[in-house]
Amino acid sequence: MAKIRIAIAGVGNCASSLVQGLEYYKGIKKSDDLVPGLMHNSVGGYLVSDIEPVAAFDIDRRKVGTDLSRAIFSEPNCTKKFSEVPEMGVEVIKGQVIDGVAPHMQDNFQVDDRQKSVDVAAVLKESKADVLINYLPVGSEKAVRWYAEQALEAGCAFINCIPVFIASDSQWAERFRNAGLPVIGDDIKSLVGATIVHRTLTQMIVDRGAKIDSTYQLNIGGNTDFRNMTDLSRLSSKKISKTESVASQIPYETYVYAGPNGCIDCLSDNKVCYLKIDFKLFGNVPACIDLKLSVEDSPNSAGVVVDAVRIAKIALDRGIGGPIPHASAYFMKHPPEQMRESDARAQLEEFIRD
């Protein structure tokens, strides 16, 4: 198979886990038994080893000008190191800052104005990137749209891992469709994270005939993502994305809350979710589920992105443009169309089989 040439916008913790994973799983073959952390060994014939970074963009001086293999371990990144990554020959270059750095994050992200921003679309073309992955900080509304423009100009598929609405916005969707370029988004759903657990439990309760009275999901962590989200002005899309993802699985009006709820530095890249569902059983008898989930946040998302990248490449190979609805529904919190996990999975498998 041909390589899947990826570009990365934002070399943070999630990018670190993805790049580490490319090395960690490079020996996995289609015929291997169940592999922890992978939903698919092979997707349409593409293995994890077929994914090849060819360009990377960041704005932090500690990463810009550095090989990607070293940049992924540079501060303020704090995710677990689970793989030794050799020199890659991919230099991290400076993209546009725009609104990517919130005022309260100036000490976390060190921007050197002497480092000049590059022409991102030109780099994408020169590197022959197939897919641009957006890992910018939550709340980077203008910057995400700018990178989406660069993908369109360069002829790249676009995977939007944060809650800025691109794939789920009809105008953006139409632009990617008209360009014949796939887009998968918005806002990555982790392999086994707070949203997928919450959705699965609510689906089960509804299917079993119980009635949900209210439910909430509280999330805390210690990485730069959680510190960034302490600015409430950057959270509107995130709360919409998480809350709608859960509420979409309940076929009646009820109270649903889901969102980030603070940064605790000592947690580092660990995310802790506290989840409660109050519901009524037979005879209107009350019951509840009270659950704690603790996960390493960034590797949890990378396990989904390796599949999203391969689906985007299949769509490119087949000349399919615009949002990939079942992939977006299965991989993302805020897709163009919400589906039940089982339905999205079944349609995704059918797509892979063609």
C-alpha positions as CSV (number, residue, x, y, z in Angstrom):
1,M,0.0,0.0,0.0
2,A,1.0,3.6,-0.5
3,K,2.0,5.7,2.5
4,I,-0.6,8.0,4.1
5,R,1.2,11.3,4.4
6,I,-0.1,13.3,7.3
7,A,0.5,16.9,8.5
8,I,-0.1,17.9,12.1
9,A,-1.3,21.3,13.3
10,G,-0.4,21.6,17.0
11,V,2.4,19.4,18.4
12,G,0.9,19.0,21.8
13,N,0.1,15.9,24.0
14,C,-2.3,14.4,21.5
15,A,0.2,14.7,18.6
16,S,2.9,13.2,20.9
17,S,0.8,10.1,21.6
18,L,-0.1,9.7,17.9
19,V,3.5,9.9,16.8
20,Q,4.7,7.6,19.5
21,G,1.9,5.2,18.5
22,L,3.1,5.1,14.9
23,E,6.4,3.7,16.2
24,Y,4.8,1.5,18.8
25,Y,2.5,-0.3,16.4
26,K,4.7,-0.3,13.3
27,G,5.1,-4.1,13.4
28,I,1.4,-4.9,13.6
29,K,0.0,-6.9,10.7
30,K,-3.5,-7.5,9.6
31,S,-3.4,-11.1,10.6
32,D,-2.2,-10.4,14.2
33,D,-4.5,-11.2,17.1
34,L,-6.5,-8.5,19.0
35,V,-4.0,-5.7,19.7
36,P,-4.6,-3.6,22.8
37,G,-5.3,0.0,21.8
38,L,-6.3,-0.6,18.2
39,M,-9.9,-0.9,16.9
40,H,-8.5,-2.2,13.6
41,N,-5.2,-3.7,12.7
42,S,-5.9,-2.9,9.0
43,V,-8.3,-0.4,7.5
44,G,-9.0,-1.0,3.8
45,G,-5.5,-2.6,3.6
46,Y,-3.8,0.3,5.4
47,L,-1.7,-0.6,8.5
48,V,-0.6,1.9,11.2
49,S,2.9,1.5,9.7
50,D,1.6,3.1,6.5
51,I,0.9,6.4,8.3
52,E,3.9,8.8,7.8
53,P,4.2,12.3,9.2
54,V,5.6,14.7,6.5
55,A,4.8,18.1,8.1
56,A,4.1,19.6,11.5
57,F,3.1,23.1,12.6
58,D,3.3,24.7,16.1
59,I,3.9,28.2,17.5
60,D,6.0,27.4,20.6
61,R,9.7,28.3,20.3
62,R,10.7,25.1,22.1
63,K,9.2,23.0,19.3
64,V,9.6,25.2,16.2
65,G,12.9,24.3,14.4
66,T,13.1,21.0,16.2
67,D,12.7,17.5,14.7
68,L,9.2,16.1,15.4
69,S,10.7,13.2,17.2
70,R,12.0,15.6,19.9
71,A,9.3,18.2,19.7
72,I,6.7,15.7,20.9
73,F,8.5,15.4,24.2
74,S,9.2,19.2,24.7
75,E,7.5,21.3,27.3
76,P,4.7,21.9,28.0
77,N,3.8,18.4,26.8
78,C,3.3,16.0,29.7
79,T,1.8,12.8,28.4
80,K,3.3,9.4,29.1
81,K,6.3,8.3,27.0
82,F,5.5,4.8,25.9
83,S,7.7,4.6,22.7
84,E,11.2,5.6,21.6
85,V,10.8,7.6,18.5
86,P,13.8,7.9,16.1
87,E,14.8,11.0,14.2
88,M,12.1,11.6,11.6
89,G,13.5,14.2,9.4
90,V,10.4,16.3,9.8
91,E,11.1,19.8,11.2
92,V,8.3,21.5,13.2
93,I,7.7,24.8,11.5
94,K,5.8,27.9,12.7
95,G,2.2,28.3,11.8
96,Q,-0.1,31.2,12.4
97,V,-1.0,32.0,16.0
98,I,-4.3,33.9,15.4
99,D,-6.4,33.0,18.5
100,G,-4.5,29.8,19.2
101,V,-3.0,31.2,22.4
102,A,-5.4,32.5,25.1
103,P,-4.2,35.5,27.2
104,H,-3.9,33.3,30.3
105,M,-1.8,30.8,28.4
106,Q,1.1,33.1,27.6
107,D,3.4,31.5,30.1
108,N,2.5,28.0,28.9
109,F,3.1,28.6,25.2
110,Q,6.3,30.5,24.5
111,V,5.9,32.4,21.2
112,D,9.1,34.0,19.7
113,D,8.0,36.8,17.3
114,R,11.4,36.5,15.6
115,Q,10.4,33.1,14.2
116,K,8.4,33.8,11.1
117,S,5.2,32.0,10.2
118,V,5.3,29.9,7.0
119,D,2.9,29.5,4.1
120,V,1.1,26.5,5.4
121,A,-0.8,25.7,2.2
122,A,2.5,25.8,0.3
123,V,4.2,23.4,2.8
124,L,1.2,21.0,2.6
125,K,1.6,21.0,-1.2
126,E,5.4,20.6,-1.2
127,S,5.2,17.8,1.4
128,K,2.4,16.1,-0.6
129,A,0.4,15.7,2.5
130,D,-2.8,13.6,2.2
131,V,-4.4,14.5,5.5
132,L,-4.1,17.5,7.8
133,I,-4.9,16.7,11.5
134,N,-6.1,19.6,13.6
135,Y,-4.9,19.5,17.2
136,L,-5.1,23.2,18.1
137,P,-6.2,24.2,21.6
138,V,-9.9,24.3,22.4
139,G,-11.4,27.8,21.6
140,S,-9.1,28.4,18.6
141,E,-12.2,29.3,16.5
142,K,-10.4,31.5,14.0
143,A,-7.2,29.5,13.8
144,V,-9.1,26.2,13.1
145,R,-11.0,27.8,10.2
146,W,-7.7,29.2,8.9
147,Y,-6.2,25.8,8.9
148,A,-9.3,24.3,7.2
149,E,-8.8,26.9,4.5
150,Q,-5.2,25.8,4.1
151,A,-6.3,22.2,3.7
152,L,-8.8,23.2,1.0
153,E,-6.2,25.3,-0.8
154,A,-3.6,22.5,-0.7
155,G,-6.0,19.6,-1.6
156,C,-5.8,17.8,1.8
157,A,-8.4,15.8,3.7
158,F,-9.1,17.4,7.1
159,I,-9.5,15.7,10.5
160,N,-10.8,18.1,13.1
161,C,-10.1,16.8,16.6
162,I,-11.4,19.8,18.5
163,P,-14.8,21.4,19.1
164,V,-14.8,24.1,16.4
165,F,-17.6,23.2,14.0
166,I,-16.2,22.4,10.5
167,A,-17.6,19.0,9.4
168,S,-20.8,19.7,11.2
169,D,-21.2,23.1,9.6
170,S,-23.2,22.9,6.4
171,Q,-21.2,25.7,4.6
172,W,-17.9,24.1,5.4
173,A,-19.2,20.7,4.6
174,E,-20.3,21.9,1.2
175,R,-16.9,23.5,0.5
176,F,-15.1,20.2,1.2
177,R,-17.6,18.3,-0.8
178,N,-17.2,20.6,-3.8
179,A,-13.4,20.3,-3.5
180,G,-13.7,16.5,-3.5
181,L,-11.9,16.4,-0.1
182,P,-13.0,14.3,2.9
183,V,-13.5,16.0,6.3
184,I,-14.0,14.0,9.5
185,G,-15.1,15.9,12.6
186,D,-15.8,17.5,15.0
187,D,-14.2,17.0,18.4
188,I,-12.5,13.6,18.9
189,K,-14.2,10.9,21.0
190,S,-11.5,8.9,22.8
191,L,-11.1,5.2,22.6
192,V,-12.7,4.6,26.1
193,G,-13.3,8.1,27.4
194,A,-15.9,10.1,29.3
195,T,-18.2,10.7,26.4
196,I,-18.3,7.2,24.9
197,V,-18.9,5.7,28.4
198,H,-21.6,8.2,29.1
199,R,-23.3,7.6,25.7
200,T,-23.1,3.9,26.1
201,L,-24.7,3.9,29.6
202,T,-27.5,6.2,28.6
203,Q,-28.2,4.1,25.5
204,M,-28.4,1.0,27.7
205,I,-30.7,2.6,30.2
206,V,-33.1,3.8,27.5
207,D,-33.0,0.4,25.7
208,R,-33.8,-1.4,28.9
209,G,-37.0,0.7,29.5
210,A,-35.8,2.8,32.4
211,K,-36.4,6.5,32.4
212,I,-33.5,9.0,32.9
213,D,-34.3,11.9,35.2
214,S,-31.0,13.7,35.0
215,T,-27.4,13.1,34.2
216,Y,-24.1,14.9,34.5
217,Q,-20.4,14.4,33.7
218,L,-17.6,16.4,35.4
219,N,-14.1,16.3,34.0
220,I,-10.8,17.4,35.6
221,G,-7.2,17.1,34.3
222,G,-3.8,18.7,34.6
223,N,-2.5,19.1,31.0
224,T,-2.4,22.3,28.9
225,D,-5.8,21.5,27.4
226,F,-7.5,21.7,30.8
227,R,-5.5,24.8,31.8
228,N,-6.6,26.4,28.5
229,M,-10.2,25.6,29.2
230,T,-10.2,27.4,32.6
231,D,-11.0,30.5,30.4
232,L,-14.8,30.1,30.2
233,S,-14.9,32.2,27.0
234,R,-13.2,29.4,25.1
235,L,-15.6,26.7,26.3
236,S,-18.9,27.4,24.5
237,S,-18.3,25.0,21.6
238,K,-16.8,22.4,23.9
239,K,-19.9,22.3,26.2
240,I,-22.2,22.2,23.2
241,S,-20.2,19.3,21.7
242,K,-20.1,17.1,24.9
243,T,-23.6,17.8,26.1
244,E,-25.2,17.3,22.7
245,S,-23.3,14.0,22.2
246,V,-24.8,12.6,25.3
247,A,-28.3,14.2,25.0
248,S,-28.6,12.9,21.4
249,Q,-28.9,9.3,22.8
250,I,-31.9,10.1,25.1
251,P,-35.2,10.3,23.1
252,Y,-36.9,12.8,25.4
253,E,-36.1,16.0,27.3
254,T,-34.2,15.6,30.5
255,Y,-31.3,17.5,32.3
256,V,-27.9,16.7,30.8
257,Y,-24.6,18.4,31.7
258,A,-21.2,17.5,30.4
259,G,-18.1,19.6,30.4
260,P,-14.6,20.3,31.7
261,N,-14.6,21.5,35.3
262,G,-11.1,22.7,36.2
263,C,-7.3,22.1,36.0
264,I,-5.4,20.3,38.8
265,D,-1.7,20.4,37.8
266,C,-0.6,17.3,39.6
267,L,-3.0,15.2,37.4
268,S,-0.7,16.0,34.4
269,D,-2.2,14.2,31.3
270,N,-4.5,12.1,33.4
271,K,-8.2,12.9,33.1
272,V,-10.7,12.0,35.8
273,C,-14.4,11.9,35.0
274,Y,-17.1,11.7,37.6
275,L,-20.4,10.6,36.0
276,K,-23.9,10.3,37.5
277,I,-27.1,9.1,36.0
278,D,-30.4,9.2,38.0
279,F,-33.2,7.1,36.6
280,K,-36.4,5.3,37.4
281,L,-37.0,1.5,37.2
282,F,-40.1,-0.7,37.2
283,G,-42.8,0.8,39.5
284,N,-41.1,4.2,39.2
285,V,-38.5,3.1,41.8
286,P,-35.4,5.3,41.7
287,A,-31.9,4.1,41.0
288,C,-28.6,5.7,40.0
289,I,-25.2,5.0,38.5
290,D,-22.3,6.9,40.1
291,L,-19.0,6.3,38.3
292,K,-15.4,7.4,38.3
293,L,-13.3,7.0,35.1
294,S,-9.5,7.7,35.1
295,V,-7.6,7.7,31.8
296,E,-4.4,9.0,30.3
297,D,-6.1,11.6,28.0
298,S,-3.9,11.8,25.0
299,P,-3.1,8.1,24.2
300,N,-6.8,7.6,24.6
301,S,-7.5,9.9,21.7
302,A,-4.7,8.7,19.5
303,G,-6.3,5.2,19.3
304,V,-9.2,6.8,17.4
305,V,-7.1,9.1,15.2
306,V,-5.1,6.3,13.7
307,D,-8.4,4.9,12.3
308,A,-9.7,8.3,11.3
309,V,-6.6,8.9,9.2
310,R,-7.0,5.7,7.4
311,I,-10.7,6.3,6.7
312,A,-9.8,9.7,5.3
313,K,-7.3,8.1,3.0
314,I,-9.7,5.5,1.8
315,A,-12.2,8.3,1.0
316,L,-9.5,10.2,-0.9
317,D,-8.6,7.0,-2.9
318,R,-12.3,6.7,-3.8
319,G,-12.8,10.3,-4.7
320,I,-15.3,11.0,-1.9
321,G,-15.5,14.6,-0.7
322,G,-17.3,16.2,2.2
323,P,-18.1,14.8,5.6
324,I,-17.8,11.1,6.1
325,P,-21.0,10.7,8.2
326,H,-20.5,7.3,9.8
327,A,-16.8,7.9,10.5
328,S,-17.6,11.3,12.1
329,A,-20.4,9.8,14.1
330,Y,-18.2,6.9,15.4
331,F,-15.0,8.9,16.0
332,M,-16.3,12.4,17.0
333,K,-18.6,14.0,19.6
334,H,-20.2,16.6,17.3
335,P,-20.6,15.0,13.8
336,P,-22.9,16.2,11.1
337,E,-25.4,13.5,12.1
338,Q,-25.5,11.8,15.5
339,M,-25.9,8.0,15.4
340,R,-26.1,5.2,17.9
341,E,-22.6,3.7,18.3
342,S,-23.7,0.3,17.0
343,D,-25.3,1.9,13.8
344,A,-22.2,4.1,13.2
345,R,-19.9,1.1,13.6
346,A,-21.9,-1.1,11.3
347,Q,-22.0,1.6,8.5
348,L,-18.2,2.2,9.1
349,E,-17.4,-1.4,8.6
350,E,-19.5,-1.5,5.5
351,F,-17.6,1.5,4.2
352,I,-14.3,-0.2,4.8
353,R,-15.4,-3.3,3.0
354,D,-16.7,-1.1,0.1
